[in-house]
Amino acid sequence: MDIIDKDPLKIKYQLNWFKTHLSEFNESELLLINPIVKRIIFLKVGADTSQRFMNSVIYDALCCINEIHQNKKRQFYFSYRSLIENLARACLSKENDDKTGILKLFSEFQNALKLKSTKKDASTGDDVKIYKQDIYSDLMNGYSQACGYVHNNQSAGIDVMQSYTQIINNKPLSNQERKELLKKLLALLESCTRALSLLKKEAILRNFGRNFYFIEELLPESIASVYLQ
């Protein structure tokens, strides 16, 4: 028996648990679940447990997985949208009872990201972008799409059923639909970790403590390197 735990974050255990729990997912879907779970582990280890909105980001991400599993596409987008709002409040260190209106919140979030989006090039002294992605635009594009589902916009293509029996007997998601939702969730979580690397890096590294070396296992290299540089 190992005296010192080689996997103190229980990464392999959690990946295996989800693989068993989602056993009806096909192989390509499970390949997406692994990085999704890793990103959520990263958020959970890096979270300040007293920060309600950061904890809510984790909650919303887990709800998204469950809603895909339960064939609840519209509910997926409720959690997806909530995740983005909670991320903004977490990144801005809002109080747990914050009531900032959504337009003001996103304006503050956009400005905060813009201020932290560049760094000085060591050789030229020029400002260079830390990420090639426009984090705020990516989040807002996803938010706009989610609002279409939440508000039953025609562009969402929702079948607006007016019979209770139709609703309870609604057809399950196809493998392709599940896969597309998983891709959206993964992309969202990677946008989250980028935003957090710009606005909450020090707090996250402090919460990781000596386990900081697992960041390279939990995130893509392009994002992990920003936390570790």
Secondary structure as GFF3:
##gff-version 3
##sequence-region A 1 229
A	DSSP	alpha_helix	11	21	.	.	.	ID=ss1
A	DSSP	alpha_helix	27	46	.	.	.	ID=ss2
A	DSSP	alpha_helix	52	69	.	.	.	ID=ss3
A	DSSP	alpha_helix	73	91	.	.	.	ID=ss4
A	DSSP	alpha_helix	102	115	.	.	.	ID=ss5
A	DSSP	beta_strand	118	120	.	.	.	ID=ss6
A	DSSP	beta_strand	127	129	.	.	.	ID=ss7
A	DSSP	alpha_helix	135	150	.	.	.	ID=ss8
A	DSSP	three_ten_helix	154	156	.	.	.	ID=ss9
A	DSSP	alpha_helix	164	168	.	.	.	ID=ss10
A	DSSP	alpha_helix	175	199	.	.	.	ID=ss11
A	DSSP	alpha_helix	201	208	.	.	.	ID=ss12
A	DSSP	three_ten_helix	209	214	.	.	.	ID=ss13
A	DSSP	alpha_helix	215	218	.	.	.	ID=ss14
A	DSSP	alpha_helix	221	228	.	.	.	ID=ss15
###
